[in-house]
Amino acid sequence: MALGLKLSGLDREGWKVILNGYEITSDKGIIEPNRIIFDSSVTDSVSSQSITTDYLKDLVGMDSRMQAVSELLELGSDKEVRVVGIWGTGGIGKTTLARYAYEGISQQFHTHVFLENAEDHSSSLCLEERFLSKALESEAFATRNSKDGANIVKSWLRHQKVLLIVDGVDNSIVLEEVRQISTWLGRGSRVIVITQDKSLLVANGVTHLYEVKRLRFDEAFQLFCQFALKKKSPSDHRFKQLSVRAIKLVGFLPLALKVTGSMLFDKDADDWETILQSLEEKQDKGRKLEVSAK
């Protein structure tokens, strides 16, 4: 059924190019048109299983955030191609939320692509080319297998309901590329742009916006314990006190909580005390340097 949706609306040449692409990229001739696609800036390929494992660790506080994003996406409407901006400070959990959303709603779309690094300087392809190659599940498809491959893909996309998530958007040039891609997509498609800069979204006409805010204390406590103790809360009173101390030290940013928790994992309470004291001393030294510099 999924392959049929991909072929819908194309002429004979389009069918030949798509089927050829599947023959080249399929393992032993097995076609997997529903495969989840991630484009990673860290590795050449990231399996859907590894992504799922990562995001399952970060579900603390996700339900309420996902509900708000779902309202902005208005998935029940096929009247338009809607662009939604997710913004917030670094380390706040924007990408985690986007992955959570992707995992939860991607099956409602004919085609779904997650581009993790909008400005991947290690790639020779521009954002549009990266999207086209991922949408067809083969870079070779869009760039080598047909002299008119890109135009065929764009023609096909006009008949598709597409979910595109683009992470790491930090300038108007990249955002314009995303806007251009959105004009190729069929009605009901959704594009999610992730950035630290709200003003960038507003200046470029993105009106559906969601700010990812810091975790509440109870959420921060639970997330920290997941990484530091591999459970929701400590059973030992001393570890509970030390956990609160660690959270107050690093703040309520998910990334900082996960890094600190992972550093403390599998260590005893005395080790926690030593490490936290060292971090506090470094923090105090940094504050004093800032004051003296003013």
Number of C-alpha atoms within 10 A of each C-alpha: 8 13 15 10 15 22 19 16 16 17 12 9 12 21 17 13 19 25 15 15 21 20 14 15 18 15 10 8 10 10 15 14 18 16 12 19 19 20 21 15 17 11 7 8 11 14 13 14 9 9 14 13 10 13 16 12 14 19 14 19 16 16 13 10 16 16 12 13 22 14 11 17 21 12 15 9 12 14 10 12 21 21 22 21 24 23 25 18 16 13 16 21 20 24 21 20 23 23 19 21 20 19 15 11 13 18 13 13 18 21 25 25 24 24 22 21 17 25 18 18 10 8 10 9 14 14 21 15 16 20 22 23 20 22 22 21 23 19 19 15 25 27 16 12 16 19 10 14 21 18 14 19 22 16 18 23 27 18 19 23 21 26 24 26 26 26 20 18 22 18 14 13 10 18 21 12 14 23 17 12 19 21 13 19 24 20 18 20 29 25 24 24 26 27 26 20 16 19 12 18 25 13 10 12 11 18 14 17 19 18 18 16 15 17 18 10 14 11 18 23 23 21 29 31 24 22 22 25 21 17 13 16 17 19 10 9 9 12 20 15 11 16 24 14 16 24 21 13 17 18 15 22 18 24 18 17 26 20 14 21 22 17 14 22 15 14 11 10 14 11 12 19 16 11 16 20 15 12 15 16 12 12 14 12 11 11 12 11 11 10 8 7 7 5
